[in-house]
């Protein structure tokens, strides 16, 4: 019925993180001494110049994560598709089993870390949602300064298994010229009992100097809705019902590094449901991005269940 539908599975503020499982690598391959790394999974430190060296990374980790056990540090220098040269390590702390962290090899900025920080308390409901939002905002300001961001998500996520705490998810989108970016932003999760930052993820790949400043919005919101309804009808959808529309910057080359060329468009992000979504009780709306200047359909997010 919908085989002709162009489906792009994408998620706002989510980028692909290069991850190498430490369980598949030996400590010898992942030595964190000053000697070059021998594993083929990592770049050779003696052949790759970076502003941030291994000792610098260790200092960053010690400053960010209290109680880190440096003897468990495992990882190396990688060439990531999005971030470029990145120091990526897993390590343990006094309170946690394992944390994964990525540090920009040129700036020393932490691009992401995942893992629980802080001791787990028996009461998992001490921190309110409003407190979690403030904790996340304070952390982002401390780490990234006064970035132009807008809050898009703040919610409690239920535990993944019995006996584990849930988490507060707080997500901000990057804003350029009062328009938010589809791909860029910062996501923080907060422990519901301790209020500690459990994870941090930053996607900042859209070069601001490549964002067009002379784009003209020739397609109105109502015209974009008609384009979406017609496009979906052509692909077999019935009963399209528009829910909302919002202007966004869309990078057609995402994910791409800051050094690459980017085709950035101003687009209407139109969210909708149809008969299929309603009959199958799909919990999230479908979406289409329409070029605000040309009316071209750029992306479509649609689930067949």
C-alpha positions as CSV (number, residue, x, y, z in Angstrom):
1,X,0.0,0.0,0.0
2,X,2.8,2.4,0.9
3,X,5.7,0.8,-0.9
4,X,6.3,4.0,-2.9
5,X,6.6,6.1,0.2
6,X,10.1,7.6,0.8
7,X,10.8,6.8,4.4
8,X,13.7,8.4,6.2
9,X,14.1,7.2,9.7
10,X,15.6,10.1,11.6
11,X,15.4,11.6,15.1
12,X,15.9,15.2,16.2
13,X,18.9,16.0,18.4
14,X,20.2,12.3,17.9
15,X,23.5,11.7,16.2
16,X,25.5,8.6,15.5
17,X,28.1,8.0,18.1
18,X,31.1,5.8,17.2
19,X,31.2,3.1,19.8
20,X,33.7,0.4,20.3
21,X,32.9,-2.2,22.9
22,X,35.6,-2.5,25.5
23,X,34.6,-6.1,26.1
24,X,36.0,-7.1,22.7
25,X,39.4,-5.4,23.2
26,X,42.3,-6.4,25.4
27,X,44.0,-4.1,27.9
28,X,47.2,-4.5,25.9
29,X,45.6,-3.2,22.8
30,X,44.1,-0.3,24.7
31,X,47.1,0.8,26.8
32,X,46.8,4.4,28.1
33,X,50.5,4.9,28.6
34,X,52.5,7.3,26.5
35,X,53.4,4.5,24.1
36,X,51.5,4.4,20.8
37,X,48.4,2.3,20.7
38,X,48.9,-0.9,18.7
39,X,45.2,-1.9,18.0
40,X,44.1,-1.5,14.4
41,X,40.8,-0.1,15.8
42,X,42.6,3.1,16.9
43,X,44.8,5.6,15.2
44,X,48.5,5.5,15.9
45,X,49.4,8.4,18.2
46,X,52.9,8.8,16.8
47,X,51.5,9.4,13.3
48,X,48.5,11.6,14.2
49,X,48.9,15.2,15.5
50,X,46.3,16.5,17.9
51,X,46.2,19.5,20.1
52,X,44.9,17.4,22.9
53,X,47.2,14.6,23.9
54,X,46.6,11.6,26.1
55,X,47.7,13.4,29.3
56,X,45.3,16.2,28.5
57,X,42.5,13.7,28.1
58,X,43.3,12.1,31.5
59,X,43.1,15.5,33.1
60,X,39.7,16.2,31.5
61,X,38.4,12.9,32.7
62,X,39.6,13.4,36.3
63,X,38.1,16.9,36.4
64,X,34.7,15.8,35.1
65,X,34.2,12.4,36.8
66,X,34.9,12.2,40.5
67,X,36.3,8.9,41.8
68,X,37.5,7.7,38.5
69,X,39.8,4.6,38.6
70,X,42.5,5.6,36.1
71,X,43.8,2.0,36.1
72,X,40.6,0.9,34.3
73,X,41.0,3.5,31.5
74,X,40.6,1.8,28.2
75,X,40.4,3.3,24.7
76,X,42.3,5.5,22.3
77,X,42.2,8.0,19.4
78,X,39.6,7.4,16.7
79,X,38.6,9.2,13.5
80,X,34.8,9.6,13.8
81,X,32.6,10.3,10.9
82,X,30.9,13.2,12.6
83,X,33.3,14.4,15.3
84,X,36.6,13.9,13.4
85,X,39.5,13.0,15.6
86,X,38.1,12.0,19.0
87,X,39.6,10.5,22.1
88,X,37.2,7.7,23.2
89,X,37.5,5.8,26.5
90,X,35.7,3.5,28.8
91,X,36.5,3.5,32.5
92,X,35.2,2.7,35.9
93,X,34.6,4.8,39.0
94,X,34.1,4.0,42.7
95,X,30.3,4.2,42.3
96,X,29.8,2.9,38.7
97,X,30.6,-0.1,36.7
98,X,31.5,1.7,33.4
99,X,31.4,5.0,31.7
100,X,32.0,5.8,28.1
101,X,33.4,9.3,27.2
102,X,34.4,11.0,24.0
103,X,36.7,14.1,24.0
104,X,37.3,16.3,21.0
105,X,41.0,15.9,20.1
106,X,41.4,19.5,18.9
107,X,39.4,21.5,21.5
108,X,39.4,19.2,24.5
109,X,35.6,19.5,24.8
110,X,33.6,16.6,26.1
111,X,31.3,15.6,23.3
112,X,29.5,12.8,25.1
113,X,29.5,10.5,28.1
114,X,27.2,7.7,29.1
115,X,27.1,6.0,32.5
116,X,25.7,6.5,35.9
117,X,27.5,9.0,38.1
118,X,26.6,9.3,41.8
119,X,25.6,6.7,44.4
120,X,22.2,5.2,43.9
121,X,19.7,5.9,46.7
122,X,16.7,3.7,47.6
123,X,14.2,6.5,47.0
124,X,14.1,7.2,43.2
125,X,11.7,10.1,43.4
126,X,13.5,12.8,45.3
127,X,14.1,15.1,42.4
128,X,11.2,16.8,40.6
129,X,11.0,17.4,36.9
130,X,11.4,21.1,37.4
131,X,14.6,20.5,39.5
132,X,15.9,18.1,36.9
133,X,15.4,20.8,34.1
134,X,17.3,23.3,36.2
135,X,20.1,20.9,36.9
136,X,20.4,20.1,33.2
137,X,20.4,23.8,32.3
138,X,23.0,24.7,34.9
139,X,25.2,21.8,33.7
140,X,25.0,22.9,30.1
141,X,25.8,26.5,31.0
142,X,28.8,25.4,33.0
143,X,30.1,23.1,30.3
144,X,29.1,25.0,27.1
145,X,28.5,28.6,28.1
146,X,25.5,30.6,27.0
147,X,24.6,28.7,23.8
148,X,21.5,29.7,21.9
149,X,19.2,26.8,22.8
150,X,15.5,26.1,23.2
151,X,14.0,23.4,25.4
152,X,12.2,20.7,23.3
153,X,11.8,17.7,25.7
154,X,11.7,17.3,29.5
155,X,10.2,14.1,30.8
156,X,10.7,11.2,33.1
157,X,11.7,7.8,31.6
158,X,10.6,4.7,33.4
159,X,13.3,2.2,34.5
160,X,14.4,-0.3,31.9
161,X,14.3,-3.1,34.4
162,X,13.0,-3.8,37.9
163,X,15.2,-2.5,40.7
164,X,16.8,0.2,38.5
165,X,16.1,3.9,38.7
166,X,14.5,5.7,35.8
167,X,15.9,9.0,34.5
168,X,14.9,12.5,33.6
169,X,15.5,13.2,29.9
170,X,16.1,16.9,29.1
171,X,16.8,17.9,25.5
172,X,17.6,21.2,24.0
173,X,17.8,22.1,20.3
174,X,20.3,24.6,18.9
175,X,18.8,27.8,17.6
176,X,20.2,29.8,14.6
177,X,18.5,33.1,13.7
178,X,15.5,32.3,15.9
179,X,15.0,29.0,14.1
180,X,15.8,25.7,15.7
181,X,18.0,23.1,14.1
182,X,16.7,19.6,13.4
183,X,20.1,17.9,13.9
184,X,21.9,19.9,16.5
185,X,21.4,20.2,20.2
186,X,22.3,18.9,23.7
187,X,20.7,16.1,25.6
188,X,21.2,15.5,29.3
189,X,19.8,12.8,31.6
190,X,19.4,13.3,35.3
191,X,19.3,10.6,38.1
192,X,15.9,11.0,39.8
193,X,17.2,10.3,43.3
194,X,20.6,12.0,43.4
195,X,20.1,14.7,40.9
196,X,23.5,13.8,39.3
197,X,24.1,14.0,35.5
198,X,23.9,10.5,34.2
199,X,24.7,11.2,30.6
200,X,25.6,14.1,28.3
201,X,25.4,14.2,24.5
202,X,26.1,17.1,22.2
203,X,25.5,17.2,18.4
204,X,26.9,20.5,16.9
205,X,27.6,19.7,13.3
206,X,25.9,22.5,11.4
207,X,28.4,25.2,10.3
208,X,26.8,28.5,11.0
209,X,28.6,30.2,8.1
210,X,26.9,27.8,5.7
211,X,23.4,28.6,7.0
212,X,21.8,30.7,4.3
213,X,21.0,34.3,5.4
214,X,19.1,35.3,2.3
215,X,16.6,32.5,2.1
216,X,13.1,33.7,1.3
217,X,10.0,31.9,2.8
218,X,7.8,31.6,-0.2
219,X,5.8,28.7,1.1
220,X,3.3,29.5,3.8
221,X,2.4,27.2,6.7
222,X,-1.0,26.4,5.1
223,X,0.6,25.7,1.7
224,X,3.1,23.4,3.4
225,X,0.2,21.5,4.9
226,X,-1.4,21.0,1.5
227,X,1.9,19.8,0.0
228,X,2.2,17.2,2.8
229,X,-1.4,16.0,2.4
230,X,-1.0,15.7,-1.4
231,X,2.4,14.0,-1.1
232,X,1.0,11.4,1.4
233,X,-2.1,10.8,-0.7
234,X,0.1,10.1,-3.7
235,X,1.9,7.4,-1.6
236,X,-1.3,5.7,-0.4
237,X,-2.1,7.5,2.8
238,X,-5.7,8.3,3.7
239,X,-7.3,10.7,6.2
240,X,-4.2,12.8,6.7
241,X,-4.7,15.1,9.7
242,X,-2.2,17.9,10.3
243,X,-1.2,18.3,14.0
244,X,1.4,21.1,13.9
245,X,3.9,23.0,11.8
246,X,7.3,24.6,12.8
247,X,10.1,26.2,10.9
248,X,13.5,24.3,11.2
249,X,16.9,24.3,9.7
250,X,17.5,21.0,7.9
251,X,21.0,19.8,7.0
252,X,20.6,17.4,4.0
253,X,24.2,16.2,4.5
254,X,23.8,15.2,8.1
255,X,25.7,13.5,9.6
256,X,28.7,15.3,8.2
257,X,31.7,17.0,9.9
258,X,32.1,20.7,10.3
259,X,34.8,20.6,7.7
260,X,32.5,19.2,5.0
261,X,30.1,21.1,2.7
262,X,26.5,21.2,4.0
263,X,23.2,21.7,2.1
264,X,21.2,23.5,4.7
265,X,17.6,24.4,4.0
266,X,14.9,26.4,5.8
267,X,11.9,24.0,6.0
268,X,8.5,23.5,7.5
269,X,8.4,20.5,9.9
270,X,4.8,19.3,9.5
271,X,3.6,16.6,12.0
272,X,0.5,14.6,11.2
273,X,-1.4,11.4,11.6
274,X,-3.6,9.4,9.1
275,X,-6.0,6.5,9.1
276,X,-3.2,3.9,9.4
277,X,-1.6,5.7,12.4
278,X,-4.9,6.1,14.2
279,X,-6.2,2.6,13.6
280,X,-2.9,1.1,14.7
281,X,-2.6,3.5,17.7
282,X,0.9,4.6,16.8
283,X,2.0,6.7,19.7
284,X,4.1,9.3,17.9
285,X,3.1,11.4,14.8
286,X,4.5,11.1,11.3
287,X,6.4,14.1,9.9
288,X,7.4,15.6,6.6
289,X,9.9,18.5,6.0
290,X,9.0,20.8,3.2
291,X,11.5,23.3,1.8
292,X,10.1,26.7,2.7
293,X,11.4,28.3,-0.4
294,X,10.7,25.7,-3.1
295,X,8.0,23.5,-1.7
296,X,10.2,20.4,-2.2
297,X,9.6,17.5,0.1
298,X,13.0,17.0,1.8
299,X,12.4,14.3,4.4
300,X,9.6,12.0,5.5
301,X,9.4,10.2,8.9
302,X,6.7,7.5,8.7
303,X,6.4,4.3,10.6
304,X,4.6,1.2,9.3
305,X,4.4,-0.2,12.8
